[in-house]
Amino acid sequence: MNKNYPIYKTTFIDDMRALVEEAAQNFPDRIAISYKENYWDKEVRKVTFTQWRNDVRNLGTALISKGLREEKIAIVGENSYGWCCSFFAVMAIGSVTVPVDKELPLDDIDGIISTTGCKAVIFGKTSEAKIKELLQKGALKSVEMLVSVAPENTLDTEYTGGRTVTSLAVLQNEGAEIYANGDNSYYDYKIDVNKLASIVFTSGTTGKGKGVMLSQANIGLDMTLGMYNFDITMKTLHVLPPHHTFGSTVNYVGHLSQGCEVYISSGIKHVSDEIREQQPTHLILVPAFLEVMNRKIWTTARKSGKEGLLKVMMKVSDGLRKVGIDIRRKLFSSVLSAFGGKLELIICGGAKLDEEIISTFDSLGITILNGYGITECSPLISANRNKYRKPGSVGTPILACRVKIDDPDENGEGEICVKGPNVMLGYYNNPEATAEVFDKDGFFHTGDFGRLDEEGWIYITGRKKNLIILSNGKNVYPEEIEADLQKVEGVCEVVVYAGESRVQKDKKTIVAEIFPDADLLADKGIQDMQAYFEEQVKLLNAKMPPYKAVKRVKLRDSEFQKNTSRKITRFNIDKTID
């Protein structure tokens, strides 16, 4: 690795209770969390680092008094201040947090909570109906206490089966009183940072997820080592679902440790308005969000008749920058105002991002740093840096994280393997699956294919589970073809896969299934979308080796089904072709 890369100031983290305490000491009166109780409220609630510390400590003290130290506690619900306090309080008392995706079917929610043996469930307003239904069905058998994030609990005691039912506010008040009366049990406990602290179930884009076991050291050191890479700004907007590691660790653990203000979004449908209103200086996003933002920029320009002008202005601006003149934020102020006017930086992870999108935002005055992570690595593995980026790369590994390519082919491409303090303890109650992903040298096999260049920069090729192996032994990475097709005008979403034939079971036909931007194509005067896309695919095929050629184009009239991280769930796609 180039030794001239800057190491930015950061805070050492391996203990969540210590993180909360040190943040309160370092930034006592600074705003830690801001949010609206409801999106339509005028009032933005602002919580200082001191108040946040007190709320976490009081909740932790109350949970201890209820006999919940060193127990597993599920958190189900929308992103909220209560979710944030619960996440830190549970780990601060030596218990295990089990974040649960609120969008999962009832049986899956019960399966996660019951399988892990959670003694308590903390649930948000939007999850209350599901919790009620599960109780009515006689589920959640391991649960002894139910805690509502809402100020008032409305669970019908008829279905609670004698369980303790309370609210977060009541617990925090109880904890405050216990602490004020001299109980120091919250601080007296010695935390083992290497013990199990969180069980995070993977999003499962290719099937059922597994429970990833992470310690506080896994999470904290991943953030410590990762934050050395970024010169972050002081206000972000938390958009991602908190049950996902990217949402909980990077947005909460990483940012709060650095004294950043985190504004909690009221939900995906409000994000555009919130960015304009709250004026964050940087964002943490996944590629799907950026693809939408990029599409919005060009759609707005096209509908206003200024698409051509915008392209010319970007070329002129890029030319001026080459001679040391940077007027981007003045030149494109009207475009940037749609993003609050103060947005400077976007850190994007979860998957490879189209380089053209990075280039577009850079031309407008917003830096995008593409990174790479996976739940099993807490999640950050690598990232580009503020002033050190390579086109097409997801950056260099974070400090103390070793990366190798297993069984590389003639192009140096193979499976990406990782070893370091950020790598998980294993899969919960699944030693067989754990053994499958660790080799004899202790490297975790990510399931992603890629390569390393001579300076150690990582380039992702595709996902192992998505790999198409043809009858002639050739490998096709669908993500590569998808990236090219995504550049075709009129493509909103695309998935490439091996079509499954009922007649010729061994023959694999490469299919591109496209969700088109019908409005854009109509504006362009394109009526036969099937013919249009077949022609575009034909042009693409001419640039690729014959074995990679897309043989069939399939159009759909609705978006692909996605998980809450906005990743397409490929296993839900009907791949039959006859």
N, C-alpha and C positions, 0 to 999 in steps of 0.2 A: 504494500500500500504506500502511496505517495506520502512522505512524512511531512509535507508542507500543508496538508489539510488542517484547517483550524480545529481546535478543540474548544467548544463553547462552554461557558460557565454553567455548571449544573449542581444539583444537590444529590448526595449519596443516599440511596433508598434501599433498605431491605426489610423494613419493619413498618407496617402501616400505622400502628399507634404512634411511633416516633415521628413518622411523616406528618401526621395531623398536629402533633405538639410543636414540632420545629417550624411548621408553616405559620402557626399562630404566634410563635415567638418572633419570627422574622418579619411577618407582614400583619401585625395585629389589627390595624384599622383599614387595611386594604380589602376591597370587595373580592370575596372568593367565589360565591355563587350568586347569580341573578336569574330570575324567572318570573313568569306570571302564573298565578294560581289557575287561571283559565285564560285561554288565548285572547278572548274578547275584553279582558280586564284592561283598564287604563294603567293601573298601578304595576310597576315592576318592583318586585321584592328583591332587596339586596341584603346579602348575608356576609358579614365580615369574616375574616379568618378566625378571629377570636370566638365569635358566635358559633361558627361551624364546629370548631373544636369542642365547645361546650355542649352542643347538641349531640355530637358523636359520643362524647364521654358520658353524658347523661343516659343516652340510649343503651350504651354498653353496660353501664352500672345496673340499669333496670333488668337487662337480659340476664346478667349474672344472678341477680336476686331471684329470678324465675327458674334458676337451675339450668341455664342454657349455655354455660361455659363448656368448651370443647365438644359442642354438638354441631350437627349440620342444620343449617337454616336456609330455606329456600326464599328467594326474592322473585316475585312474579308481578310484572306490571310495566307500565309505561315509564319512560324516563322522568324523573322528578327529583326534587330536593330530598324527599324522604328516601328514595331509592339510593341516592348518593350516601346519605348518612348511614343507612342500613348496611351498605356494602363495607364501609370502613369500620363501623361499630362491631360487626360480626367478627371480622378478622382481628380487631384490636383486643378482643377478649379471648383470643385463641380458639375461636370456633371456625367452622367451615362454611363459606358462602356458596350457595348453589343457585346461580342466576338462571332463570327459566324464561324462555321465549313465550311471551303472552299470546302469540298468534298460533301456537301449537294446538292440535286437536286435544280434547279433554283427556283421552287415554294416554297420550304422550306426556302431558303435564303430570298426570297421576303417576305414570311410569317412572319419570325422572325423580319425583319427590319420594315415592315409595321405595324405589330401588336404592336410592342413596340413604334412606332412613332418616329423612329430615324430621326433627322434633317440633319445628315451628315453621310457619309460612307467613311472610310479610307480603301483602298484596296491594296493588294499586287500584285506583278507581275503575279503570277499564277492565280489570281482571276479576272484579267482585262477582259478576254474574257467573263466570266459569267456576270460581271457588264454590259458590252456592250450589251449582249443578253437581259438582263433584261430591259435595257433602250429601246432597240428596241421594246420590247413587251409592253412598256408603264407602266412597273412596277415601284417599288420604289417611289410611289407617295408622301410619306411624306418627302423625301430627298430633301434638298435645296442645299447641297454642296457635291461635290465628290473630294476626296483627294487621289492621287496616291502615294504609298510609293516609287515607282520607281523615279529616278531623273527627268525624263521627262514624262509628261502625254501624252498619245496617244489616249485618248478617242475622238471619232469623235463628234464634236459639233452638228452634224446633229441630234443626238439622245439624247442629254443632256437636251433638253427642257428648255433652258434658265437657267439651274442650274449653280452655280459657280463651275468651274473645275480648280483644281490646284494640286500642288505636295507638299509632306511633306517638301522637301528642301526649296521651295519657302516660305511656311508658317514659317518655322524656321528662315529664313533670315528676313522676315517681323517682326516677333516677337522680334528678336534681336535688330532691329532698333527701334521698339516701346519702348522696355525696356531701351535702351541706351538713349532715349530722355526723360526719367524721368517717364514713365508710370509704376506704381507699382501695377496695378490692380491684377496681379497674386498673390502677397503676401497679399494685403489688405483684401481679402475675407476671412471671418471666416468659416471654414469647419465644418459642423455638421457630426461627424464621425458615428452617428447612423442612418443617412438617407440612402436611397437607393443609392448605388454606382456602382453596377454591376448586370446585368441580364445574368445569365449563363444557357443556355439550356442544359439539361441533354442529355447524349449520346444516350439514348433510345435503349438499347440492347433487350428490350422486347416490343418495340413499340415506338410511338411518345414521344419525350421528352417534359419536362415542363420547364418553365422559372423560375429558382431559383433566388430569390432576396437576394443579399448580401450587407451589409454595409461595409464601410471601417473598422469599428471596428470589424465586423465579420472576415474579411480577416486578418487584422493586429494582432488581439489578438490570432487568431488560430495559426499564425506563431510565435508570441511571445511565447505562451505556448508550442508549438510544439518544437521549437528550444532549449528549456531547456533540451530536451531528447537526443540531438545529439551532439557529439563531432565531428563536421564536418571539413573537410579539405578545402584547399583554392582554388581549381579549379575544376569546374564541367563542363560537356558537356550537353547542353540543347537539349534533344532528343524529348521530348513529345510535342504533339500539344498544342500551347499556348491558344487556345480557351477553353481548358479543365482546370478546377480549379487546378488540380495537376501540370499542365504545367505552369500556370501563377503565382499562389501564391507561391508554394514551390520553384520552380526554380528561379523566379524573386524576388518576395517580400521577401521570407525567406532568400535567399542567398545574394542578394544585401544589405540587411540590416546588414548582418554580415561581409561585406567587401570581399566576395568571388568573384573570377573571373568566369564569365559565358561565355563559348564558345557556340555560337549558331550553331547548326547543320544545314547542308544544305539539310537534308532530310534523311529518313529511309534508303534508299539504300546506303547512304554514311557513315553510322554510324560506321561500322567496321573499315573502313580506317581512319575516323576522330579520333577514340579512339586511334589508333596506332600513328597517327601524332601529335595530340594535348596533349596526355598523361595526361588526367584528373586524379586527385587523388581520386575523388568519382563521382558517378553517381546517378541520380534519375530515376527509371525505373518502369514499370509495369510488372507483371509476364510474359506476352507474350514475352517480349524482353529477359528476363533471360532464359526462356525455349529454345529460339533459341540459345543463347550464350552457354548454357549447352550442347545442342545437337551438336553444332559446336566443342566443346572441344572433345567429345567422338568420333565424326565422324572422326576428324583429327587423333586422336590416333589410331582408328581402321584401317584407310587407310594406316597409316605408320607402321602398325604391332606392335604398342607399347601400345595397350589398356591394356593388362595384366600387363605389366611393370608399367604403370601409376597407376593401382589399388594397386599393391604391394607397390610402393613408397608412396602412400597416407596413407596406413596402417602403414608403418614404421614411417612416419612423425607424424601421429597422436599419435603413441606410444611414440615417443620422447618428444612430447609436454606434455604428462602426467608426465614426470619427469623433466620438466622445460627447455627442449631444443627445441627451435623454429628455424628451418632452412628452413621454407616453401618457402620464397621468393628466396632463393638461389637454393633450390632443384628443384623448378618448374619455374625457370626463363624463360625457353623456352616457356612454356604455357602462363605465364603472359605477355610475350612480345607481344602476339596477342592482349592484352588489353592495350598496351602502356607502360607496365612495371612499372607504378607508381600507378596503381589503388589499393586502399586500402579498400574502403567502397562503398557499394551499398545500397541505401535506396529504398525499393520496396513497393509500395502501390497499391491500387485499387482492390486487391483480395488476397485471401490466396495463398501462394506460397508453392509448394511441398517441404517438409522438406529435401528430398534427394538432391535437388538442392542447398539448403542452406548449407548442409553438404559438398557437393562437393567443392563449392567455399571456404568454411572455411578451408578445407584441403589444398587448393592451396594457401591460404594466403590472401583471400579477404573476408571481413566481410559483410554479408548481414543482414540488419535490415528490417524485414517484418513489415509493418504497416497496418493500416486500415483507410479508409476514404471514404467519400461520398460527392458529390457536395453540398448537403444541409447543410453540416457541414464545409464548407469552405476550404478544405475538410477533414483535419486531425482529427481523433478521438482518435487513439491510436498508439503506436509504441513500438517495442522492443528497447533496448538501447545498446550502444556500448559494455558494459561489463555485461549487465543484460538481458539475453534472455531466453526464454523458448521454447523448441521445440514444434511446432504445434500451438503456440499462435501468435496473431498479436499484442501482447504487452499490456501495461497498458494504461488507458486513460490519455490524456494530462492533465496538471494542470487545475483546475477549471471546468473540464468537467466531469459530472456525468453520469454514465452508469448503466442501470438496465435491467433485463431480464423480459419481459412481458409474463405472463401466462406460466411459465416454466412447462415442463412435468416431468416425474419421473427421467429423467436424468439431470434435470436442464436446459434443452434446451428450448428456446423460442425466441421471437423477441427482437432484440437489440434496446434499446431506449436510446436517448441521450438528455441531457440538459446542456446548457452552453453558454458562450459568442460567440462561433463559430457557433451556430445554426442559420440558415437562418431567414430572415424576413417573408418569405412565398413564395408561387408561384405567379408569375405575372398574374394579372387579372384572378385569379382562386381561389376565396375564398373557394369554395367547396372542392377542392383538398387539400388546406391548412388545412382546418378543419379536414379532414380525417386522417392526419398524426400527429396531435398534440392531446395528451390526456388532461384530465382535470387538470393534475399536470404540464402541460407545457413541457412534454417530447416529443421529436420528434421520431416517429416510423420509423426506417431505412428501413424496408422491408427485412432485413437480419436476419437469424436465427443463434443463437449461445448460448454460456454459459459463465459464469464467474467462475473461481476457487476461492478457499478460500482467495487468496491474491489479487483478483481483476484483474487477467489476463484474456483477452478476447480470446475465441476460436470460430471461425466462422464455422458454419455447412453448410449453403447454403442460397440461395436467395428465399424469400417468393414466388415471381412470378414464380420461376422454380419448386417449390415444387410439387411432385406427390402424390396425395391423392388417395389411392387405394379403391376399393369398400368395403373392410373390415375395412376401417377407418385408416389403417396404413399410416404413412408418410414416403416418400422416398426422401432424399435429393440427387439429381443427382450429385451435386458437389463432394460428398463423393465418389461415384462410379467412377466418372471421374478422381479423384485424384489417385485412385488405378489403373485404366486402363492406365493412363498416364505413369505409371512405366513399362508397358509392352514394351519390345523391339520391335521397329518398329511402334509405335504409334506416329505420329506427332501431331495430334489434335483429340480430341474426345468430343462429346456431347451426353449426356444421356437424354432421354425424354420419355414421354408417347406416344407411337404410336397411331395414330388416325385411327380407323377402320370405313369404310363406312358401313360394314355389322353389326358388333356388337358395336354399338355406346357407350355403357356403359362399355365395357370391356377395360381395360388399359393394354397394353403390353409394358413393359420396353424395350426400344431400345437403343443400343449403336451404334452411327454412327461415323465411324472412317475414318480419312484421313491418310493413311499409308505412311511410309517412304519406298517407293518401292525400292530405291537403296540399302538401308541397308538390306532389306529382301532378295534381289537378291544376295548380297554379302554373306549372310548366307546360300544360297542355298534353300531358301523357295520359291517355285513356286506357290502353292495354298494358296494365302493370306487369302481367306475366311475361309478355313479349319483351318489354323493356328490361326486366331483370335477367331474363335468359340471355339477352344480347350483352348485358354488362358482365355476366358470368363467363360468356364466351370470350370476351376481351381479356378477362382475368386469367382464364385457362391458358390462353396463348402465351402468357408470361411465365407459366409454371411448368415444371416437369410433368409429362403426361400422366404419371401415376397419381398426382395430386389433384387432377382435374375434377371439378364438380360436375356430376352427371345429371343431376336433377335439381330443379328449383321449385320449392314449395312455398306458397304464400299463406299467411294466416290473417284472420280479421281481428285478432285481439293480442295484447301483450303476452309474452311468455310468463308463466307462473314463476314467482320469485319468493325467496325467503325474506326475512325482515332486514337483512343486510343488503338487499337489492341485488342479490346474485340469482341468476336463473337456475331453477331446479331442473337440471337436465333429465333426471330420472322420471319426471312427469310427462316428458314429451313422447307423443305417439310416433314411433320411428318406422312404422310399417309403410311399405311402398306399393303393395298390391293387395 
